[in-house]
């Protein structure tokens, strides 16, 4: 067994990482579960099943999985519609569980068919608009629970439609509890980061509310003060539903939405994990693992989920390196379920509302929104459209519309570049690292200290994955020259990919030079501050001859 990557090779680090991630997952799992009619316990069941199964079978060794905000939003809509259609949660449960299980099966199929690699073709404006839309949905839908009122049906739109009712039914006790929760979550990191702020808020405010306030004055997770204890039972009602072709056709859309959403959510988190660990995840295996996890979650009545970015980052920062950390996180939640179920039921709903509001605020892509006036107008329009469709129409439709618009606009841009006489080579992928003909005079300078990177073509959403891989292959040198003369166009995805690559080079103490930066690419780099914040104007050289002079002076001064 490989001593570096074996299951038990990093026992201490994985134990710390898994326990920390599990503690962070507890309040979030309860909050996500409480956002649906299945209740807080469903969030805990989902976190346990996904935490253990996705860790064992997934393709990212440090990933922590469980219910996530995007998946919960879709699941909540599905559950509400299913209950409305059949009349009660008990009757709707087999349909709900079948939908979750089918979503898992579809994810497994995506992995088996090796479709995971296509995640890299999702443009940044689509991801940005979608995630910001999810954040808005969470914040808006928690307004009624924040004020101590049962949320109306219809998601964000239903909340906004009925928002005038809040003053009439406002509960000041719930408002105080929610405000205190939010305050603790934002203030705690200024004092200590060793204990998750959401966990401190969950425990402290729940204790205060239980002992200092009459429980009849505010609502709790369970009106009777308890949640089910013991291991969950297997739900077999899905077998009959699978045999009903008509029902399967009706639920397929939701299953496909959950499968696609979970795949995107998980693989984006895998990319984050790769950047932190300097490893490379197996995207197809990750989809299979997430699918198995969602099948397991459905079987025990848990919410579906995906790889959770915050929990994964916490796991890595706490020492987690292997699959064992995810398993430990799931086992910790199981222990909590077995021992503390009766206590969890006393948690006020307003505490969970406060936690969810901070989650929603954190999901919104402030970076993308802050650049909305400076990024290409087409990217800004796509971001706004996807955000609006996510909030008011449908999540899968929002992503589909964003992808179609991005593709059409890029095809138009490519056509315009050809008509303007651009070199046809500029529309190809990145060229291999072969010296360009005008580099003959500086070839003797290239070696252990200097490295030249060539970019052939537009830096857009379809090429960012290749660009990132290309930048990661740069060896440890003193100077990197990035030749931009054949880059006619950069979109938002390309901008942020370049920014991330430059930040990583800067962290290594590497000097960076641009040559041939001009036109739209130069404007975009200056608008968002890549120039001069990361690469000064003095380091942006017009010609390779100017670069030759700079490099010779550098070589003399650093000989």
Secondary structure, 3 states (H helix, E strand, C coil): CCCCCCCCCCHHHHHHHHHHHHHHHHHHHHHHHHCCCCCHHHHHHHHHHHHHHHHHHCCCCCCCEECCHHHHHHHHHHHHHHHHHHCCHHHHHHHHHHHHHHHHHHHHHHHHCCCHHHHHHCCHHHHHHHHHHHHHHHHHHCHHHHCCCCCCCCHHHHHHHCHHHHHHHCCHHHHHHHHHHHHHHHHHHHHCCCCCHHHHHHHHHHHHHHHHCCHHHCCECCCCCCCCCCCCCCCCCHHHHHCCHHHHHHHHHHHHHHHHHHHHHHHHHHHHHHHHHCCCCCHHHHHHHHHHHHHHHHHCCCCCCEECHHHHHHHHHCCCCCHHHHHHHHHHHHHHHHHHHHHHCCCEHHHHHHHHHHHHHHHCCHHHHHCCCCCCHHHHHHHHHHHHHHHHCCHHHHHHHHHHHHHHHHHHHHHHHHHCCCCHHHHCCCCCCCCCHHHHHHHHHCCCCEEEEEEECCECCCCHHHHHHHHHCCCCCCEEEEEEEECCCECHHHHHHHHHHHHHHHHCCCEEEEECCCHHHHHHHHHCCHHHHHCCHHHEECCHHHHHHHHHHHHHHCC
